[in-house]
C-alpha cells in the first residue's frame, strides 16, 4: 500500500514565497524607484525654474534697470544742454561775455551717460532704435557746434535764428531716447511677469510631484511592511519546522547510533571471550587486542559525534580531551595501515596538553587528517607522514605533514569543501574527510589551514582552544575513556 507523504504547510508557503519573490522585489523596487524619480524630477524642475527666475532677475538688475537709469540721465542732460545753449545765445544778444565752459561739461556728461548705456547688453529691437538716437544726436551735435561757432565769431543774431532748429533737434533726440527707455521698460515688465509666472508654475508642479513622491513612498513602505510581516511569519514557521526536524534528526541519529553500536557490542563480547581463551603468548592475542581497541574507539567516536550533534553543533560545556591518549589510540589503528601502504607514520615528541572538545570529536578530526595524508602520500622516494603538536598560550595546534605530491593550486582554496578529491588517492572515499575536519574545528572555535608545495608535500593543520583548569578538574572526576582503554589493555 502506498503511503501518501504529508504536505508541510511551512514548506509549501516557503516555496510559494520563493516563486513570488522576484515579482515582490520588482514591485517594491518599482514603487521606490517611482518615489525617488518623483523627488528627483521635482527637484530638477524646481531648479530649472529657479534658474529661469535667476536669469530674469539678473537681466532685470544688470541690464534693464541700469539702461533705464542711464537713458533717463542722458535725457535730463539733453534738457540741461538745451537750457545752457539758450542762455549762451541770449547772453550774446545782450552783449555779455561768451563762456561755453559749463556747456562743454554738460555735453561731456551726456556722452558719459550714453557710453554707459551702450555698454549694457541689448534687447530685441533696441539696436535699431539706437540707430535713430545716434542719427538725432549727430544732427544735434552738428547744429550745436555751428551755433557755438557763430557765437564765438560775434554773430549772435544768426545764432538766434538757429535756436528754432536746435529746439526741434533737442525734442526729436529726447523723443528717440524716450523710445529706448520704453523698450527697456517693456522688457522690465516682461521679466517681472515671467518671474511671477515661473514662481506659480514651479509651486504647482513641485506640489504635484512632491505629493506623488510621498504617495509612492508611503505605498512602498506599506508594501515593504506587509512583506516584512510575511517574511517574519515565514521565518517563524521555518524555525518551528527546523526545530521539529532537528528533534527528528536527533532521534534518527540516536537510532542509528544504537543500531551501529548494538552489533559492535556483540563483537566486543565475542572478542573478550576469545581473549580469555588465549594465553599470554598466543599470536592471535595481539590481533584480538587491536580489534577490541578499534571497537572501543568507534564507540567513543560515535558517542562524541552524537553528543556534539545533540548540543546543536556546539561543544558541550566543560568538554576536554587529552591529546596524547587520542593520538596513541589512533596510532594503534593506523600504524598497521601505514605499514601496508609503505608509509612511515611518526609522531614527534610533545608535552602533555588538552583541548576544549570531547575525545570523540578530537579523534574524528585527527583520524580524518591522518587518513587523508595516507591516501595521498603517493609513490614518492620517501613516503612519510609526521604528526606534530604545538602548545601555545591559548590554543593547541596539531599539524599533519606528508611527503606526497602536494595540492594543485586550483584545489587549494576548495580542498576543505565537501566532495572535493584530488587525483592520486590510494584509498577510495567520498571527499568528506577534510570538510568534516573544518566543520568540527570551526564549531569548537578553532581554525584549519594548509601549506602545500606541488611535488614536495602538504601540511594540514588545525587549532583548538586549550582546555581550562576547571575542565581539567572535571576530567579528574570522570577519567577519559581512552585512558581506561589503555589500562584495560595492559
C-alpha positions as CSV (number, residue, x, y, z in Angstrom):
1,X,0.0,0.0,0.0
2,X,1.3,3.4,-1.0
3,X,1.8,5.9,1.8
4,X,0.9,9.5,0.9
5,X,3.5,12.0,2.1
6,X,2.1,14.6,4.4
7,X,2.3,18.1,3.0
8,X,4.2,20.6,5.0
9,X,2.4,23.9,5.2
10,X,5.5,25.8,6.1
11,X,7.4,24.2,3.2
12,X,4.6,25.0,0.7
13,X,4.5,28.6,1.9
14,X,8.2,28.8,1.6
15,X,8.2,27.5,-1.9
16,X,5.3,29.9,-2.8
17,X,7.2,32.8,-1.3
18,X,10.3,31.9,-3.3
19,X,8.3,31.7,-6.5
20,X,6.7,35.1,-5.8
21,X,10.0,36.7,-4.6
22,X,11.0,38.1,-8.0
23,X,7.6,39.8,-8.6
24,X,7.6,41.1,-5.0
25,X,11.0,42.5,-5.2
26,X,10.2,44.0,-8.6
27,X,7.1,45.7,-7.3
28,X,8.9,47.1,-4.3
29,X,11.7,48.3,-6.5
30,X,9.3,49.9,-8.9
31,X,7.5,51.8,-6.1
32,X,10.7,53.1,-4.5
33,X,12.0,54.0,-8.0
34,X,8.9,56.0,-8.8
35,X,9.1,57.8,-5.4
36,X,12.8,58.6,-5.9
37,X,12.2,59.6,-9.5
38,X,9.4,61.9,-8.4
39,X,11.6,63.6,-5.9
40,X,14.4,63.9,-8.4
41,X,12.1,65.3,-11.1
42,X,10.6,67.7,-8.6
43,X,14.0,68.9,-7.5
44,X,15.2,69.2,-11.1
45,X,12.1,71.1,-12.3
46,X,12.3,73.5,-9.3
47,X,16.0,74.0,-10.0
48,X,15.2,74.7,-13.7
49,X,12.5,77.2,-12.8
50,X,14.8,78.8,-10.2
51,X,17.5,79.2,-12.8
52,X,15.0,80.9,-15.2
53,X,13.9,83.2,-12.4
54,X,17.5,83.9,-11.5
55,X,18.3,84.7,-15.2
56,X,15.3,87.1,-15.4
57,X,16.3,88.7,-12.1
58,X,19.9,89.2,-13.4
59,X,18.7,90.6,-16.7
60,X,16.4,93.0,-14.7
61,X,19.1,94.1,-12.3
62,X,22.1,94.1,-14.6
63,X,20.6,95.3,-17.9
64,X,17.0,96.8,-18.0
65,X,17.2,98.9,-14.8
66,X,20.7,100.3,-15.4
67,X,19.8,101.0,-19.1
68,X,16.7,103.0,-18.0
69,X,18.7,104.9,-15.4
70,X,21.5,105.8,-18.0
71,X,18.9,106.8,-20.6
72,X,16.9,108.9,-18.1
73,X,20.1,110.6,-17.1
74,X,21.0,111.3,-20.7
75,X,17.6,112.7,-21.4
76,X,17.9,115.0,-18.4
77,X,21.4,116.1,-19.7
78,X,19.8,116.9,-23.1
79,X,17.4,119.3,-21.4
80,X,20.3,120.8,-19.5
81,X,22.3,121.2,-22.6
82,X,19.3,122.9,-24.3
83,X,18.9,125.4,-21.4
84,X,22.6,126.2,-21.3
85,X,22.8,126.8,-25.0
86,X,19.7,129.0,-24.9
87,X,21.3,131.1,-22.1
88,X,24.6,131.5,-24.1
89,X,22.6,132.8,-27.1
90,X,20.5,135.2,-25.0
91,X,23.6,136.5,-23.2
92,X,25.4,137.0,-26.5
93,X,22.4,139.0,-27.8
94,X,22.7,141.2,-24.7
95,X,26.4,141.8,-25.2
96,X,27.5,139.7,-22.2
97,X,30.8,137.8,-22.3
98,X,30.8,134.4,-24.1
99,X,31.7,131.4,-21.8
100,X,31.0,127.9,-23.1
101,X,32.8,126.0,-20.3
102,X,29.6,124.9,-18.4
103,X,28.0,123.8,-21.7
104,X,31.1,121.7,-22.6
105,X,30.9,120.0,-19.2
106,X,27.2,119.3,-19.7
107,X,27.9,117.8,-23.2
108,X,30.6,115.6,-21.6
109,X,28.1,114.3,-19.0
110,X,25.7,113.5,-21.8
111,X,28.3,111.5,-23.6
112,X,29.3,109.6,-20.4
113,X,25.7,108.6,-19.8
114,X,25.2,107.4,-23.3
115,X,28.5,105.4,-23.3
116,X,27.4,103.7,-20.0
117,X,24.1,102.8,-21.7
118,X,25.9,101.4,-24.8
119,X,28.0,99.1,-22.5
120,X,24.8,97.2,-21.5
121,X,23.5,94.2,-23.4
122,X,20.8,95.0,-25.9
123,X,17.3,93.7,-26.1
124,X,15.4,92.8,-29.3
125,X,14.6,96.0,-31.3
126,X,16.9,98.1,-29.1
127,X,19.8,98.3,-31.5
128,X,17.6,99.5,-34.3
129,X,16.1,102.2,-32.0
130,X,19.7,103.2,-31.0
131,X,20.5,103.9,-34.7
132,X,17.7,106.5,-34.7
133,X,19.0,108.0,-31.4
134,X,22.5,108.2,-32.9
135,X,21.2,110.0,-36.0
136,X,19.4,112.6,-33.9
137,X,22.5,113.0,-31.7
138,X,24.7,113.6,-34.7
139,X,22.3,116.2,-36.1
140,X,22.1,117.9,-32.7
141,X,25.8,117.9,-32.2
142,X,26.4,119.4,-35.7
143,X,23.8,122.2,-35.1
144,X,25.1,122.9,-31.6
145,X,28.7,123.3,-32.9
146,X,27.5,125.6,-35.7
147,X,25.7,127.8,-33.1
148,X,28.7,127.9,-30.8
149,X,30.9,128.9,-33.8
150,X,28.6,131.8,-34.7
151,X,28.6,133.0,-31.1
152,X,32.4,132.8,-30.9
153,X,32.8,134.8,-34.2
154,X,30.4,137.5,-32.9
155,X,27.2,136.7,-34.8
156,X,24.6,136.4,-32.1
157,X,21.7,137.2,-34.4
158,X,22.5,134.3,-36.8
159,X,22.9,132.1,-33.7
160,X,19.5,133.1,-32.5
161,X,18.0,132.2,-35.9
162,X,19.4,128.6,-35.4
163,X,17.7,128.2,-32.0
164,X,14.4,127.2,-33.5
165,X,16.2,124.3,-35.4
166,X,18.1,123.4,-32.2
167,X,14.8,123.2,-30.2
168,X,13.5,120.8,-32.8
169,X,16.7,118.8,-32.7
170,X,16.6,118.6,-28.9
171,X,12.9,117.5,-28.9
172,X,13.5,114.8,-31.6
173,X,16.6,113.5,-29.8
174,X,14.7,113.4,-26.4
175,X,11.9,111.5,-28.0
176,X,14.3,109.0,-29.5
177,X,15.9,108.5,-26.1
178,X,12.5,108.1,-24.6
179,X,11.6,105.4,-27.1
180,X,14.7,103.5,-26.0
181,X,13.6,103.9,-22.4
182,X,10.2,102.4,-23.3
183,X,11.9,99.4,-24.9
184,X,13.8,98.7,-21.6
185,X,10.7,99.4,-19.6
186,X,8.7,96.9,-21.7
187,X,11.5,94.3,-21.1
188,X,11.3,95.1,-17.4
189,X,7.5,94.4,-17.3
190,X,8.0,91.3,-19.4
191,X,10.7,90.0,-17.0
192,X,8.6,90.7,-13.9
193,X,5.6,88.9,-15.4
194,X,7.8,86.0,-16.4
195,X,9.3,85.7,-12.9
196,X,5.8,85.7,-11.3
197,X,4.6,83.0,-13.8
198,X,7.6,80.9,-13.2
199,X,7.1,81.0,-9.4
200,X,3.5,80.0,-9.8
201,X,4.3,77.1,-12.2
202,X,7.1,76.0,-10.0
203,X,5.0,75.8,-6.9
204,X,2.2,73.9,-8.7
205,X,4.4,71.4,-10.4
206,X,6.5,70.9,-7.2
207,X,3.4,70.4,-5.2
208,X,2.1,67.7,-7.7
209,X,5.4,65.9,-7.9
210,X,6.0,66.0,-4.1
211,X,2.5,64.7,-3.5
212,X,3.2,61.9,-6.0
213,X,6.6,61.0,-4.5
214,X,5.2,61.0,-0.9
215,X,2.3,58.8,-2.1
216,X,4.5,56.3,-3.8
217,X,6.9,56.3,-0.9
218,X,4.1,55.6,1.5
219,X,2.8,52.8,-0.8
220,X,6.3,51.3,-1.0
221,X,6.7,51.5,2.8
222,X,3.3,49.8,3.3
223,X,4.2,47.1,0.8
224,X,7.6,46.6,2.5
225,X,5.9,46.4,5.9
226,X,3.5,43.7,4.6
227,X,6.3,41.7,3.0
228,X,8.4,42.0,6.2
229,X,5.5,40.7,8.3
230,X,5.0,37.8,5.9
231,X,8.8,37.1,6.0
232,X,8.8,37.2,9.8
233,X,5.9,34.8,9.9
234,X,7.6,32.6,7.3
235,X,10.9,32.7,9.3
236,X,9.0,31.8,12.5
237,X,7.3,28.9,10.7
238,X,10.7,27.8,9.3
239,X,12.2,28.0,12.8
240,X,9.4,25.8,14.2
241,X,9.9,23.4,11.2
242,X,13.7,23.3,11.7
243,X,13.3,22.7,15.4
244,X,10.9,19.8,14.7
245,X,13.2,18.4,12.1
246,X,16.2,18.8,14.4
247,X,14.3,16.7,17.0
248,X,13.5,14.1,14.4
249,X,17.2,14.1,13.2
250,X,18.4,13.7,16.8
251,X,16.0,10.8,17.3
252,X,17.2,9.4,14.0
253,X,20.8,9.8,15.0
254,X,20.2,8.1,18.3
255,X,18.5,5.2,16.5
256,X,21.4,5.0,14.0
257,X,24.0,5.1,16.8
258,X,22.1,2.4,18.7
259,X,21.8,0.3,15.5
260,X,25.6,0.7,14.9
261,X,26.7,0.2,18.4
262,X,24.5,-2.8,19.2
263,X,26.2,-5.2,16.8
264,X,29.6,-3.8,17.9
265,X,28.7,-4.8,21.5
266,X,28.2,-8.3,20.4
267,X,31.5,-8.2,18.5
268,X,33.2,-6.7,21.6
269,X,31.8,-9.5,23.8
270,X,33.0,-12.1,21.4
271,X,36.5,-10.6,21.4
272,X,36.5,-10.6,25.2
273,X,35.6,-14.3,25.2
274,X,38.3,-15.0,22.6
275,X,40.8,-13.1,24.7
276,X,40.0,-15.1,27.8
277,X,40.7,-18.3,25.9
278,X,44.0,-17.1,24.5
279,X,47.1,-17.5,26.6
280,X,49.6,-14.7,27.0
281,X,52.0,-15.9,24.3
282,X,49.3,-16.7,21.8
283,X,50.0,-14.8,18.5
284,X,46.3,-14.1,18.0
285,X,46.0,-12.3,21.3
286,X,47.6,-9.2,19.8
287,X,45.2,-9.0,16.9
288,X,42.3,-9.5,19.2
289,X,43.5,-6.7,21.4
290,X,43.7,-4.4,18.4
291,X,40.2,-5.3,17.4
292,X,38.8,-4.6,20.8
293,X,40.6,-1.2,20.9
294,X,39.2,-0.4,17.5
295,X,35.7,-1.2,18.6
296,X,36.1,1.0,21.7
297,X,37.4,3.8,19.5
298,X,34.4,3.5,17.2
299,X,32.1,3.6,20.2
300,X,33.9,6.7,21.6
301,X,33.8,8.5,18.3
302,X,30.2,7.7,17.7
303,X,29.2,8.8,21.2
304,X,31.3,12.0,20.8
305,X,29.8,13.0,17.5
306,X,26.3,12.1,18.7
307,X,26.8,14.4,21.8
308,X,28.1,17.1,19.5
309,X,25.0,16.9,17.2
310,X,22.7,16.9,20.3
311,X,24.5,20.1,21.6
312,X,23.4,22.0,18.5
313,X,26.8,21.8,16.7
314,X,28.5,23.4,19.7
315,X,31.0,21.9,22.2
316,X,29.3,20.9,25.4
317,X,30.3,23.0,28.5
318,X,33.5,21.7,30.1
319,X,34.5,19.4,27.3
320,X,38.1,18.3,27.5
321,X,40.2,15.9,25.6
322,X,43.8,14.9,26.3
323,X,45.8,15.0,23.1
324,X,48.3,12.3,23.9
325,X,45.9,9.4,24.6
326,X,43.8,10.2,21.5
327,X,47.0,10.1,19.3
328,X,48.2,6.9,21.0
329,X,44.8,5.1,20.2
330,X,44.9,6.3,16.6
331,X,48.4,5.1,16.1
332,X,47.4,1.6,17.3
333,X,44.8,1.6,14.5
334,X,46.6,3.5,11.7
335,X,50.2,2.2,12.1
336,X,49.4,-1.2,10.5
337,X,47.6,0.6,7.7
338,X,50.7,2.8,7.1
339,X,52.9,-0.3,7.1
340,X,50.7,-1.9,4.5
341,X,50.9,1.3,2.3
342,X,54.7,1.5,2.8
343,X,54.4,4.8,4.6
344,X,56.5,5.9,7.7
345,X,54.0,7.2,10.2
346,X,55.7,9.1,13.0
347,X,54.6,11.3,16.0
348,X,57.1,13.9,17.1
349,X,57.5,14.2,20.9
350,X,55.3,16.8,22.6
351,X,54.4,18.0,26.1
352,X,51.0,16.8,27.5
353,X,48.2,19.1,26.6
354,X,44.4,19.2,26.3
355,X,41.8,20.9,24.1
356,X,38.2,22.0,24.6
357,X,36.4,19.1,22.8
358,X,35.3,15.7,23.8
359,X,37.7,12.8,22.8
360,X,35.4,11.5,20.2
361,X,35.4,14.8,18.3
362,X,39.2,15.1,18.5
363,X,39.6,11.5,17.4
364,X,37.4,12.2,14.3
365,X,39.4,15.3,13.4
366,X,42.8,13.7,13.7
367,X,41.7,10.4,12.1
368,X,40.4,12.3,9.0
369,X,43.6,14.3,8.6
370,X,45.9,11.3,9.1
371,X,43.9,9.0,6.8
372,X,43.8,11.8,4.2
373,X,47.6,12.1,4.3
374,X,48.0,8.3,4.0
375,X,45.6,8.3,1.0
376,X,47.6,10.9,-1.0
377,X,51.2,10.3,0.1
378,X,51.7,8.7,-3.4
379,X,54.8,6.9,-4.6
380,X,57.5,9.4,-3.5
381,X,61.1,8.3,-2.9
382,X,60.4,8.9,0.8
383,X,56.8,8.2,1.9
384,X,56.4,9.8,5.3
385,X,53.6,11.2,7.4
386,X,54.6,13.3,10.5
387,X,52.3,14.4,13.3
388,X,53.3,17.5,15.4
389,X,51.6,19.0,18.4
390,X,52.4,22.6,19.2
391,X,51.1,24.0,22.5
392,X,50.7,27.8,22.7
393,X,49.3,30.0,25.4
394,X,45.7,29.9,24.3
395,X,45.4,27.1,21.7
396,X,46.8,23.7,20.7
397,X,48.0,23.4,17.1
398,X,48.2,20.0,15.5
399,X,50.0,19.5,12.2
400,X,49.9,16.5,9.8
401,X,52.7,16.8,7.2
402,X,53.2,14.4,4.3
403,X,55.8,14.0,1.5
404,X,53.1,13.5,-1.1
405,X,52.6,15.3,-4.4
406,X,51.0,18.4,-2.8
407,X,47.7,20.1,-3.7
408,X,47.2,21.7,-7.1
409,X,46.7,25.5,-6.9
410,X,43.3,25.1,-8.5
411,X,42.1,22.9,-5.5
412,X,44.0,24.8,-2.7
413,X,41.1,27.2,-1.9
414,X,38.4,24.5,-2.0
415,X,40.1,21.5,-0.5
416,X,38.1,21.7,2.7
417,X,34.8,21.8,0.8
418,X,32.6,18.6,0.6
419,X,33.1,16.1,-2.2
420,X,36.4,17.6,-3.3
421,X,39.0,14.9,-4.2
422,X,42.4,15.3,-5.8
423,X,43.8,12.9,-8.3
424,X,46.0,10.1,-7.0
425,X,44.1,8.8,-4.0
426,X,45.4,5.3,-2.9
427,X,42.2,4.6,-0.9
428,X,38.6,5.2,-2.2
429,X,36.5,7.8,-0.4
430,X,33.7,10.4,-0.7
431,X,35.7,13.6,-0.2
432,X,34.0,14.4,3.1
433,X,37.0,13.9,5.5
434,X,38.5,17.4,5.2
435,X,35.1,19.0,5.2
436,X,34.3,17.2,8.4
437,X,37.6,18.5,9.9
438,X,36.8,22.1,9.0
439,X,33.2,21.9,10.3
440,X,34.1,20.3,13.6
441,X,37.1,22.5,14.2
442,X,35.3,25.8,13.5
443,X,32.3,24.8,15.5
444,X,34.6,24.4,18.5
445,X,36.1,27.9,18.0
446,X,39.2,26.7,16.1
447,X,40.8,27.2,12.7
448,X,42.1,25.0,9.9
449,X,44.7,25.6,7.2
450,X,47.0,24.2,4.6
451,X,50.6,24.8,3.4
452,X,51.5,22.9,0.3
453,X,54.2,22.8,-2.4
454,X,53.4,20.8,-5.6
455,X,55.8,17.9,-5.9
456,X,57.1,18.2,-2.3
457,X,54.1,17.6,0.0
458,X,51.4,19.2,2.1
459,X,51.0,20.3,5.7
460,X,47.4,20.3,7.1
461,X,46.9,21.9,10.5
462,X,44.1,22.7,12.9
463,X,43.9,24.7,16.1
464,X,41.6,24.2,19.0
465,X,41.4,26.3,22.2
466,X,43.3,24.9,25.2
467,X,41.2,23.3,27.9
468,X,40.7,25.3,31.0
469,X,41.7,24.4,34.5
470,X,38.1,23.8,35.5
471,X,37.8,21.2,32.7
472,X,40.9,19.5,33.9
473,X,39.4,19.1,37.4
474,X,36.3,17.8,35.8
475,X,38.3,15.2,33.9
476,X,39.9,14.0,37.1
477,X,36.5,13.2,38.5
478,X,35.5,11.3,35.3
479,X,38.6,9.7,33.6
480,X,38.8,9.8,29.8
481,X,37.7,6.6,28.0
482,X,41.0,6.4,26.1
483,X,43.0,6.2,29.3
484,X,40.6,3.5,30.6
485,X,41.2,1.6,27.4
486,X,44.9,1.7,27.8
487,X,44.7,0.5,31.4
488,X,42.4,-2.4,30.4
489,X,44.6,-3.4,27.5
490,X,47.6,-3.6,29.9
